Amino acid sequence: HVCAVSRANRPAEDHRGRRPRPHFSTARDSCRLARTMATGIPCSDDVQSKFDEMKLRSTCSFMIMQIVDQEVQVVHESTETGEHNGVEPFIEYISGNLDQCLYAVVDVKFVTDDERPTDKLVFISWIPDTSKVRDKMKYSGTKDAVLANVNGVAVKMNATDISELGGEGEEIIAKAKQYA
């Protein structure tokens, strides 16, 4: 594996005439850190494959990912649909699991202001205030790695309370419409 960062590519000095401090001790360290997330928890292979199936073939209306055995895994896929496809079933699911940290990808279908039917995939990082501090830190630190594995998500949301999603998911729908 060849990394683009090397001592030869670094500028000799910045605009003030000072040499920049190296961020990593070697180019090899910078490459290794770029591949791992802050918590060291990897995503399983099924996260990306199941997301691609959801995106390309519409196999489910929402999917839930959690950290299981020090790895992010898909733990639930739902084919239930509501008025806005996966929003209503997702709100029902999250209402039964209010204290668990999780990541979700929800397929939101809606009609734009100019009457075009469209859909967006919304990534939701659900880290409730009532969960343990260790879990909050673990899920917050792993979020960027999960996002790197779900290429094609149009909208990203963070939520700590059900009110941030709306009682019936109206906040999710409103956020998706912003990017239509």
C-alpha angles and dihedrals in degrees: 000000000000120000124207093220114089138146091253092058095053118101115251092228141349128245091281094054095255125127111243116243113247114249094207132031093234139004089250091059092052092052092049092049092049090059097049129063126233094264097041091236112136129207117246118241092249092065093070096037094049091045091052090051090050092048099043104030102024091232094162140016095225139357131204125214126192138171107262123171092352092305133095108244137173104252102172137023121183130200093184114119137197136181091298095034108243102008100085096044089046092053089050090050094047091047089062093047103041096144098048123093113227147149121236138188112204126191106221119194119191144145117255125227090264091054098257116144109228142154136214133194111233122199113209124192104202110195107157122207089233095062124098118279092238091055091047091053093045094050094042092051094047098047096091092052091051090049089052089057095050102061113182101042107143100194132034124199135179119205133180099169135034090242089066089063094043125248092273098019098273091139090056091050093046091050091049091050090055089066098042 
